[in-house]
Amino acid sequence: MYAVIETGGKQYRVAKGDVIDIERTEVDGKAGIQFDRVLMVSGDKGVQVGDPVVGGAKVTGKLLNEIRGDKLIVFKKKRRKGYKKVRGHRQELMRVEIQKIKA
């Protein structure tokens, strides 16, 4: 059984036991994380595709830890003008383990 969820403007294909890195959100780590935007669920009854979401479907996850992503270098330059600018960015992420998929 697997599902496609949407969080942080991105879509993830998840199954029970998967560990994913999502963009950080405000959540209480002890209570777990509920993903209500379930776009598709595949299980024993076949495939259910939402319009845009599947009604009554939820995916539950457990927060493992908060991490930072790889550093991205942002380089700007204007030729023949002597203008160069270098910036770095590291995205704040949450590592989540998927515990239950309810269709």
Sequence and secondary structure as in RCSB ss.txt:
>XXXX:A:sequence
MYAVIETGGKQYRVAKGDVIDIERTEVDGKAGIQFDRVLMVSGDKGVQVGDPVVGGAKVTGKLLNEIRGDKLIVF
KKKRRKGYKKVRGHRQELMRVEIQKIKA
>XXXX:A:secstr
 EEEEEETTEEEEEETT EEEEE     TTT EEE  EEEEEETTEEEE SSS TT EEEEEEEEEEE   EEEE
EEETTTTEEEEEEE  EEEEEEEEEEE 
